Amino acid sequence: MSILLSKAFSTINGKLIAKCKIFQRVSNLFINSYMIFKMKAIPFLVVIFNATVCYTLQRNRRIINVASVENGATCQASSVHPPLSTVDYTCQNALEPQWINVCDWSAHCSGLACTEHWIKINFKKVYELIGICLSQRTVADEHKIKSVEISFNNSTYKPVYQVDTVANCLLLEEIGLQASSISLRPVPPFSLLSNIGFNEIFAYAYEQVSSAKDDNEEEFINIADSALGATCVSNTSKENYPCDNALNRLMPLDFILKCGANQSPVTSCVGKYIEITFAFPAVPQIICYKNKRQIHSLIKAVSLLWSSGFADELSNLAQDNLYHCLTYKHSKIESSLKVTIADVYGNNDVGFNHFKVFTKSTYRKRESFILKFILFKKSVQCLMFFSLF
């Protein structure tokens, strides 16, 4: 999900409350004894308090996405769109990020009936939720969800959040919310809802470091995403099937090379290429591709030429149009990639439905961002406390 944090997350856990109470007692004694130094004591105690909070958070906990299959989440949905070709629309798709699964969860509905459909995510245990990030299906603007109702543990507490962009991060209104499940349902206002759904759903919560599988759960961003500014050129393409189709998130659109037995004169698909200029230079981590939807002619082998000069050969690619991901083998900053067809299964109009290059996300350091917000909030709370004296 290329999700930008649009709002800060906040939470107050038991340890933080305990620390705050301790420092409040200390501050009472300090101020009662040294009233003359009141204004000097406030910033001093705030600095000590902030340092303690920072140490507590960094030592004991980390933030993870508890709505992921990897972290034990499961799901149900009120409706699932029938599969198209090899593409399914099950709710589990929304529990896997784009660097694992590019497919959506989609309900089968239109108009007002879409507001009756929902997706429910069950966590492996009760968590203290911090925030929720959503990435909608890529659909026309008039079909996008405008607002979503989120319920927790099937309770009557069902806040409504505005989600007027493709990707949204939501600050939960209730601090320290304990939940074992969440349900999401679109609500008015909307215009022309149709087959509503989500590409990714992230629910963030604290987890003890000792019980977490990975102390540094990584997130990635697709630098070959045209929505972020990536561009491409190819030495040939069929009309209405340009290379840009491989760089966007629209599932029905393919990039198809104009080559093969159907052309006059007949031309070979070997040697045809797509060259991608990334949205920004970065060290790639994961390469993902998906052959075009029609499987009568598919790509069997490609050569990859990176801007750094490194070259890779990928041979005997799977003879299907499923989503496949590979690991980048080098450690260089890359700004572009040229993908050249080296072999094919059937010499006729081959191409890609998706081609993605993921790098580690640097602007989505949630732990650092949330920590700064909590420190700011606790500073304000302590300053308000001291002002009572």
C-alpha positions as CSV (number, residue, x, y, z in Angstrom):
1,M,0.0,0.0,0.0
2,S,1.5,3.3,-0.8
3,I,-0.2,4.9,2.2
4,L,0.8,8.3,3.4
5,L,0.1,9.0,7.1
6,S,-2.6,11.7,6.9
7,K,-3.2,11.9,10.7
8,A,-1.1,11.1,13.7
9,F,-1.8,8.0,15.8
10,S,-2.1,8.3,19.6
11,T,-2.3,5.8,22.5
12,I,-1.9,5.7,26.3
13,N,-1.0,2.3,27.6
14,G,-0.7,1.1,31.2
15,K,3.0,1.6,31.5
16,L,2.8,5.1,30.2
17,I,0.0,5.9,32.7
18,A,2.1,4.4,35.5
19,K,5.1,6.5,34.5
20,C,2.9,9.6,34.3
21,K,1.5,9.1,37.8
22,I,5.0,8.6,39.2
23,F,6.3,11.8,37.7
24,Q,3.2,13.7,38.8
25,R,3.9,12.7,42.4
26,V,7.5,13.7,42.0
27,S,6.5,17.0,40.5
28,N,4.1,17.7,43.4
29,L,6.9,17.2,45.9
30,F,9.3,19.2,43.8
31,I,6.9,22.1,43.3
32,N,5.7,22.2,46.8
33,S,9.3,22.4,48.1
34,Y,10.6,24.8,45.4
35,M,7.7,27.1,44.4
36,I,10.1,29.8,43.6
37,F,11.7,27.7,40.9
38,K,8.4,26.6,39.4
39,M,9.0,27.9,35.9
40,K,12.4,26.4,35.7
41,A,11.2,23.0,37.1
42,I,8.5,22.5,34.4
43,P,10.8,22.1,31.3
44,F,13.3,20.1,33.4
45,L,10.6,17.6,34.5
46,V,9.1,17.5,31.0
47,V,12.4,16.6,29.5
48,I,12.9,13.8,32.1
49,F,9.4,12.5,31.5
50,N,9.8,12.5,27.7
51,A,13.1,10.6,28.0
52,T,11.4,8.0,30.2
53,V,8.5,7.5,27.9
54,C,10.8,7.2,24.9
55,Y,12.9,4.6,26.7
56,T,9.8,2.6,27.8
57,L,8.4,2.5,24.3
58,Q,11.6,1.6,22.6
59,R,12.6,-1.1,25.1
60,N,9.3,-2.9,25.5
61,R,7.1,-2.6,22.5
62,R,6.9,-2.2,18.8
63,I,4.1,-1.4,16.4
64,I,2.8,-4.1,14.0
65,N,0.0,-4.6,11.5
66,V,-2.3,-7.0,13.3
67,A,-4.7,-7.2,10.3
68,S,-2.2,-9.2,8.2
69,V,-2.3,-12.9,7.4
70,E,1.3,-13.0,8.5
71,N,0.3,-11.9,12.0
72,G,-2.6,-14.4,12.3
73,A,-5.6,-12.3,11.1
74,T,-8.6,-13.9,9.4
75,C,-11.6,-12.4,7.7
76,Q,-15.2,-12.8,6.6
77,A,-17.2,-10.7,4.1
78,S,-20.9,-10.2,3.4
79,S,-20.3,-10.6,-0.3
80,V,-17.5,-11.6,-2.7
81,H,-17.4,-10.6,-6.4
82,P,-17.3,-13.7,-8.7
83,P,-13.7,-14.4,-9.9
84,L,-12.7,-13.1,-13.3
85,S,-10.3,-15.4,-15.2
86,T,-7.6,-16.2,-12.6
87,V,-8.3,-13.2,-10.5
88,D,-10.3,-13.7,-7.3
89,Y,-11.8,-11.0,-4.9
90,T,-11.8,-12.8,-1.5
91,C,-11.5,-10.8,1.7
92,Q,-8.1,-12.3,2.4
93,N,-6.6,-10.2,-0.4
94,A,-7.1,-7.1,1.7
95,L,-5.0,-8.7,4.5
96,E,-1.9,-9.0,2.3
97,P,0.2,-5.9,1.2
98,Q,0.9,-5.2,-2.5
99,W,4.4,-6.7,-2.3
100,I,2.7,-10.1,-1.6
101,N,-0.7,-9.9,-3.2
102,V,-2.0,-7.2,-5.7
103,C,-5.6,-8.4,-5.7
104,D,-8.5,-6.7,-4.0
105,W,-11.4,-7.7,-1.8
106,S,-14.5,-6.7,-3.7
107,A,-18.2,-7.1,-2.8
108,H,-20.7,-7.8,-5.6
109,C,-23.1,-4.9,-5.4
110,S,-24.2,-1.6,-6.9
111,G,-25.7,1.7,-5.7
112,L,-27.4,1.9,-2.3
113,A,-27.1,-1.9,-1.8
114,C,-23.3,-1.5,-1.4
115,T,-23.9,0.1,2.0
116,E,-25.2,-3.2,3.3
117,H,-21.9,-5.0,2.6
118,W,-19.0,-5.3,5.0
119,I,-15.7,-6.9,5.7
120,K,-14.8,-8.2,9.2
121,I,-11.2,-8.8,10.3
122,N,-10.5,-11.1,13.3
123,F,-7.2,-10.6,15.1
124,K,-5.4,-13.6,16.6
125,K,-5.9,-12.0,20.1
126,V,-7.1,-8.8,21.8
127,Y,-4.9,-5.8,20.9
128,E,-4.7,-2.2,21.9
129,L,-5.4,-0.5,18.6
130,I,-3.6,2.7,17.6
131,G,-4.8,3.4,14.1
132,I,-6.1,2.0,10.8
133,C,-4.9,2.6,7.3
134,L,-7.1,1.7,4.2
135,S,-6.2,1.5,0.6
136,Q,-9.3,1.4,-1.7
137,R,-9.7,-0.5,-4.9
138,T,-8.6,1.5,-7.9
139,V,-11.9,2.5,-9.4
140,A,-13.3,5.6,-11.1
141,D,-13.8,8.6,-8.7
142,E,-17.6,8.3,-8.8
143,H,-17.4,4.7,-7.5
144,K,-15.0,5.4,-4.6
145,I,-16.1,5.0,-1.0
146,K,-16.4,8.5,0.6
147,S,-17.1,7.5,4.3
148,V,-16.7,4.2,6.2
149,E,-18.2,3.0,9.4
150,I,-15.8,1.0,11.6
151,S,-17.1,-1.2,14.5
152,F,-15.0,-2.9,17.1
153,N,-15.9,-6.4,18.6
154,N,-19.4,-6.1,17.2
155,S,-20.1,-3.3,19.7
156,T,-22.5,-0.4,19.3
157,Y,-19.5,1.9,19.1
158,K,-19.3,2.6,15.4
159,P,-17.5,5.8,14.5
160,V,-17.7,7.0,10.9
161,Y,-14.5,8.3,9.1
162,Q,-14.1,10.2,5.9
163,V,-12.0,8.4,3.3
164,D,-12.1,10.7,0.3
165,T,-8.8,9.5,-1.2
166,V,-7.5,6.2,-2.4
167,A,-5.3,5.8,0.7
168,N,-6.2,7.0,4.2
169,C,-4.8,6.6,7.7
170,L,-7.3,7.1,10.5
171,L,-6.7,8.3,14.0
172,L,-8.9,6.3,16.3
173,E,-11.2,8.5,18.4
174,E,-11.0,6.3,21.5
175,I,-7.6,6.1,23.1
176,G,-6.4,2.7,24.3
177,L,-9.1,0.8,22.4
178,Q,-9.0,-2.9,23.1
179,A,-10.3,-5.0,20.2
180,S,-10.2,-8.6,18.9
181,S,-11.9,-7.7,15.6
182,I,-13.0,-4.8,13.4
183,S,-15.7,-4.5,10.7
184,L,-15.8,-1.9,7.9
185,R,-18.9,-0.8,6.0
186,P,-19.4,2.1,3.5
187,V,-21.9,4.7,4.5
188,P,-23.3,7.8,2.7
189,P,-22.5,10.3,1.3
190,F,-21.6,8.6,-2.0
191,S,-22.5,8.9,-5.6
192,L,-22.4,5.7,-7.6
193,L,-21.0,3.0,-5.5
194,S,-20.3,-0.2,-7.4
195,N,-18.5,-3.4,-6.3
196,I,-17.0,-1.6,-3.2
197,G,-13.9,-3.0,-1.6
198,F,-10.3,-2.5,-0.4
199,N,-6.9,-3.4,-1.7
200,E,-5.2,-3.2,1.7
201,I,-6.3,-2.8,5.3
202,F,-3.7,-2.2,8.0
203,A,-4.6,-2.2,11.7
204,Y,-1.8,-1.0,13.9
205,A,-1.3,-2.1,17.5
206,Y,1.4,-2.6,20.1
207,E,3.1,-5.9,20.5
208,Q,5.6,-7.0,23.1
209,V,9.0,-7.3,21.4
210,S,9.7,-10.6,23.1
211,S,6.6,-12.2,21.5
212,A,7.0,-10.7,18.1
213,K,8.5,-12.7,15.2
214,D,10.4,-9.7,13.8
215,D,11.4,-6.7,15.8
216,N,11.5,-4.6,12.6
217,E,8.4,-5.4,10.5
218,E,9.2,-3.9,7.2
219,E,7.0,-2.0,4.8
220,F,7.7,-1.3,1.1
221,I,6.7,1.2,-1.5
222,N,6.4,0.6,-5.3
223,I,8.8,3.0,-7.0
224,A,7.5,1.8,-10.4
225,D,4.0,3.2,-9.6
226,S,2.8,5.7,-12.1
227,A,0.7,7.3,-9.4
228,L,3.9,8.3,-7.7
229,G,5.5,9.6,-10.9
230,A,7.1,6.6,-12.5
231,T,7.2,6.7,-16.3
232,C,8.0,4.2,-19.1
233,V,8.8,3.8,-22.8
234,S,8.6,0.8,-25.0
235,N,9.8,0.1,-28.5
236,T,6.4,-1.1,-29.5
237,S,2.9,-1.6,-28.1
238,K,-0.6,-2.4,-29.3
239,E,-3.0,0.5,-29.7
240,N,-4.8,1.1,-26.3
241,Y,-2.4,-1.1,-24.5
242,P,0.6,1.2,-23.7
243,C,3.4,0.4,-21.2
244,D,1.8,2.7,-18.6
245,N,-0.8,0.1,-18.1
246,A,1.8,-2.1,-16.4
247,L,2.6,0.6,-13.9
248,N,-0.8,1.5,-12.6
249,R,-3.1,-0.4,-10.2
250,L,-6.0,-1.0,-12.6
251,M,-6.4,-4.8,-12.8
252,P,-8.3,-4.9,-16.2
253,L,-5.6,-3.0,-18.1
254,D,-2.6,-4.8,-19.8
255,F,0.5,-3.6,-21.5
256,I,0.8,-5.6,-24.7
257,L,3.7,-5.6,-27.1
258,K,2.8,-5.4,-30.8
259,C,4.6,-8.4,-32.1
260,G,4.2,-12.0,-33.2
261,A,2.3,-14.1,-35.7
262,N,-0.7,-11.8,-35.9
263,Q,1.3,-8.9,-37.2
264,S,2.1,-8.2,-40.9
265,P,4.9,-8.6,-41.5
266,V,5.4,-11.2,-38.7
267,T,7.8,-10.0,-36.1
268,S,9.5,-11.6,-33.2
269,C,8.5,-10.6,-29.6
270,V,12.1,-11.4,-28.5
271,G,14.0,-8.2,-28.2
272,K,11.0,-6.0,-27.4
273,Y,11.2,-4.1,-24.2
274,I,9.8,-1.8,-21.6
275,E,12.0,0.7,-19.9
276,I,10.8,2.1,-16.5
277,T,12.0,5.3,-14.9
278,F,11.3,5.1,-11.2
279,A,9.4,7.7,-9.2
280,F,12.6,8.3,-7.3
281,P,16.0,6.6,-7.0
282,A,16.2,3.9,-4.4
283,V,17.7,0.5,-3.6
284,P,15.1,-2.1,-4.9
285,Q,14.2,-5.0,-2.6
286,I,11.4,-6.9,-4.4
287,I,10.4,-7.2,-8.1
288,C,6.9,-8.3,-8.9
289,Y,5.3,-9.1,-12.2
290,K,2.1,-10.5,-13.6
291,N,1.7,-11.6,-17.2
292,K,-1.1,-10.2,-19.3
293,R,-4.6,-11.7,-18.6
294,Q,-4.9,-13.8,-21.8
295,I,-2.7,-16.8,-21.4
296,H,-2.4,-18.1,-25.0
297,S,1.0,-16.3,-25.3
298,L,3.1,-15.5,-22.3
299,I,6.6,-14.3,-21.5
300,K,9.1,-17.1,-20.7
301,A,12.3,-15.2,-20.0
302,V,13.5,-11.6,-19.6
303,S,16.7,-9.7,-19.2
304,L,16.9,-6.9,-16.6
305,L,19.3,-4.0,-17.2
306,W,19.5,-1.7,-14.2
307,S,20.6,1.9,-14.2
308,S,23.6,0.9,-12.1
309,G,24.8,-1.3,-15.0
310,F,24.0,-4.6,-13.3
311,A,22.2,-7.2,-15.5
312,D,20.0,-10.1,-14.5
313,E,18.4,-12.9,-16.5
314,L,15.1,-14.4,-15.4
315,S,14.3,-17.6,-17.3
316,N,11.6,-20.3,-17.2
317,L,9.0,-17.9,-15.8
318,A,5.8,-19.5,-14.7
319,Q,3.4,-20.2,-17.6
320,D,0.5,-18.4,-16.0
321,N,-0.8,-14.9,-15.3
322,L,-0.6,-15.1,-11.5
323,Y,1.3,-12.5,-9.4
324,H,5.0,-13.5,-8.9
325,C,7.7,-11.7,-6.8
326,L,11.5,-12.0,-6.8
327,T,14.3,-10.6,-4.8
328,Y,16.6,-7.9,-6.0
329,K,20.2,-9.4,-5.9
330,H,22.3,-6.2,-5.6
331,S,22.7,-3.3,-3.2
332,K,22.8,-0.3,-5.5
333,I,20.6,2.7,-5.8
334,E,18.7,2.4,-9.0
335,S,16.8,5.0,-11.0
336,S,15.5,2.9,-13.9
337,L,15.1,-0.6,-15.3
338,K,15.0,-1.9,-18.8
339,V,13.0,-5.2,-19.2
340,T,13.7,-7.0,-22.5
341,I,11.9,-10.1,-23.7
342,A,14.3,-13.0,-24.1
343,D,12.0,-15.9,-24.7
344,V,8.2,-16.5,-25.0
345,Y,5.6,-19.2,-24.7
346,G,3.9,-18.5,-28.0
347,N,5.2,-15.7,-30.2
348,N,2.1,-13.4,-30.2
349,D,1.3,-10.2,-28.4
350,V,3.0,-10.9,-25.1
351,G,2.9,-8.3,-22.2
352,F,2.5,-7.5,-18.6
353,N,-0.6,-6.8,-16.5
354,H,1.6,-5.5,-13.6
355,F,5.3,-4.8,-13.2
356,K,6.3,-3.4,-9.8
357,V,9.6,-2.7,-8.0
358,F,9.5,-2.2,-4.3
359,T,11.9,-0.5,-2.0
360,K,11.9,-0.2,1.8
361,S,9.6,2.6,2.8
362,T,11.5,5.4,4.5
363,Y,8.8,8.0,5.0
364,R,6.5,5.4,6.7
365,K,8.6,4.9,9.9
366,R,5.5,4.5,12.0
367,E,7.3,3.9,15.3
368,S,9.3,7.1,15.1
369,F,6.4,9.2,13.9
370,I,4.0,7.8,16.5
371,L,6.6,8.1,19.3
372,K,7.1,11.8,18.5
373,F,3.4,12.4,18.6
374,I,3.0,10.6,21.9
375,L,5.9,12.6,23.4
376,F,4.3,15.8,22.2
377,K,0.9,14.9,23.7
378,K,2.4,13.8,27.0
379,S,4.4,17.1,27.2
380,V,1.2,19.0,26.7
381,Q,-0.6,17.0,29.3
382,C,2.2,17.5,31.8
383,L,2.4,21.2,31.1
384,M,-1.3,21.4,31.7
385,F,-0.9,19.5,35.0
386,F,1.9,21.9,36.2
387,S,-0.2,24.9,35.3
388,L,-2.7,23.9,38.0
389,F,-0.2,24.9,40.7
